[in-house]
Amino acid sequence: MTSQCRYRRGIGMSLYFHGAGFTGTGERDTIKATAKLHKYPDGTVEVLASNGEIGQGLRTTFPKIVANELNIPLEKVFYNHPDTARVPDSGPTVASRSLMTVGELLRHAAVKLRSDWKEGEDQVVTEHYKQPDFMIDFDMATFSGDAYPTYAWGVNAIEVELDTYTGLVKILGAYGNFDVGTPIDWNIVMGQMEGGFLQGIGYASIEQIGYDKTGRIRNRSFSDYLIPTAMDVPNMQCLLHVEKYPYGPYGAKGAGELPLVGAAGAYVEAMEQALGNVELHHAPFTAEDAIAELGKEAE
């Protein structure tokens, strides 16, 4: 029996994972990442890599790894925005790989530099990617082998309250537990988890792209393409569960994409329950979609 109350509630959960690093043997055969450290005579160390800072905190985490291995103050290590005329090819800033793969290259480079440190001299140390011995080459013909070096994991739960008069949804709670291996910087990782989770909720609920018969997008600005803010999800709680990856720096794995992945499944499942245990099969599931589904009850 479908509830006749104006407000209906539902809760949904998703359990999921996301590959970390490039697929199969991509890191070894295609990317072939290289990273460098340049020690100046005054003892400062520059990180040289091609990975861009796009909000994920590489200009903090890369120097933290290097400073830790060199046993020098963090302010002695710096990472400028990459200049392709100066830096080696460390591979693209994609695929949840920068910290896990390039960060580990920098850690190895720092170990080498520490063992050969010469006071007052200019030194450059280079490190090249080597595929871990455990990996089984992925065969596209048979879909066998290791598709990724490792995986990050997540569990999301979302509680919703649906206003059946308007189709609008209030998110009562959004809960996430994430395994991205060892967090190199706790605040940065939690910011990624919270921001990515909120982005996923937006994708699941309100980020509907409108277009005309020619395919031209009609809502081309943030005034009419809505994205969620902290005001839309006032009760968000994120936790970290750490399972170390031995070939990432101190056990770190890819983090950037993971928190986005599971939100849609949890949200749509919550809407299924709120609408009377119906089956829904698309995202975003908007207020208009909710009204259309409610209209089926009245038929």
Order of alpha helices (4+ residues) and beta strands (2+ residues): beta-beta-beta-alpha-beta-alpha-beta-beta-beta-alpha-beta-alpha-alpha-alpha
